[in-house]
Amino acid sequence: RGKIPLLLAVEAGNQSMCRELLAQQAPEQLRATTPAGDTALHLAARRRDVDMVRILVDYGASVDMQN
């Protein structure tokens, strides 16, 4: 359970890369977690990146997943 490209893109705040990755591989990447148990949505929320949160939710990120 290492970091996948989507998680790295979210951490970097790279919205265009996130869109591209999600368009190719959603929803599998949305369920991926870091070793600490964070999803891409958790990471975006922690960064307070509202636009990234919207992107992830638009692609189907679960707002109910807990860490």
Beta strands, then each sheet from edge to edge (+ up, - down):
end
